[in-house]
């Protein structure tokens, strides 16, 4: 590879910041689902996925092992639950969750693949 291809692109936002944002959005969404509809499963799922993102973000920030993997796991869980629902219902909320999941899959998947390639 040429020297130009080896240079990394400048990062706009750190992986830990992305993980913390996704943690807040998923946990906040779960709590909102509980408040608006009384949905305990929404609250449990949103807070659980949010906790995985937050733990992953903390571990990434501390340069501890398995931070990226935890955030990637949270994205897989979120995608597995929201993408089929988005396809089936065509409603805005599942489509938004699916978009967040795909963004997380992309960011943390690229980081995971890059770390394994080194």
N, C-alpha and C positions, 0 to 999 in steps of 0.2 A: 504494500500500500504506500501511496505517496504521503509525504509529511502533511499535506493539506487535509487528507482524509482522516488522519489520526487526531487532528485538533477537535476538541469537544466544542459543541455549540454553547454559547452563553445561556445560563439558566435564568429564567425569569423569576421562578419561585422554587424554593427548596422542596425536596420530597417531604420533609417533616411538616412544612407549612401546608402542603396539599393534603397530607393525611389529617392534620388537625381541622382543616376546613371541612373535609368530608366527614370527619367525626361529628362536628357540630351540626352539619346539615342533616345527617342521617338520624342522630339522636333527637335533634329538634323536630324533625319530621315525625318520628315515632311518638313523641310527646304530644305534638299537635294532633296526630291521629287519635290519640286517646282522649284529648280534651274535646275535639269536635264530634267524634263518633262513639266515644266510650270503648274504643278498640284496644283491649289489653294486648292481643297479639302484635298489633302495630307498635305499641310502646316497647314491648319486650324485644321484638326484632330490631327496631330502630336503635334502641339503646345498646343492644348486644353488638350490632355491626359498628355503631359509633365507638363502643369501647375497644373493639379490635383495631379500628383506625387510629384511635387515640394512643393505644398501647404501641402500635407500630410506629406512629409519629414520634413518640417519646423515645423509643429504642433507636430510631434513626438519628434523632437529635443527639442522643448520648453515644452514638457510634457503637451501640451494642449489637450483638448478633440477632438475627431473625426479625429485624424491624421491617425491612422491605417485604419479607415473606408474610408477616402478619397483615400488613396493609393490602398485599395482594390477595390474601385469603379473604379479607373483608370484601374486596371488590368481587371476587368469585361468588361469594355468598349473596351479595347484593344483586349481582347480575343474574344468578340462578333463580332468584325469586322474582325479580322485577321484569326481566325481558319477556318471559312467556306471558306474564300478565299484560304487559304493554301491547304485545302482538294481539292477544285475545280481545282486550277491552278497547284499545285505541284511546284510552283516557289520558289526560295530561299528567296526572301524578305518576302513574307507572312509567310513562314515557320519560319524565324528568328523572326519576330514579334510575332508569336504564341508562340515560345519558351520563349521570354521575358514575354509575358502575363502569361504563365503557371508558370514561376518562381515567378512572382509577386503574382499570385493567391495563390501559395503555401506559400510563406513567410508571406504575410499579412493575409491570411486565418488562418494560424496556430496562429498568434499573436492575431487575432480577437477572435478565438475560446478559446484561453487561457485566454484572458481578461474576457470573458463572463463566464468562468467556475470558476472564483474566487469569 
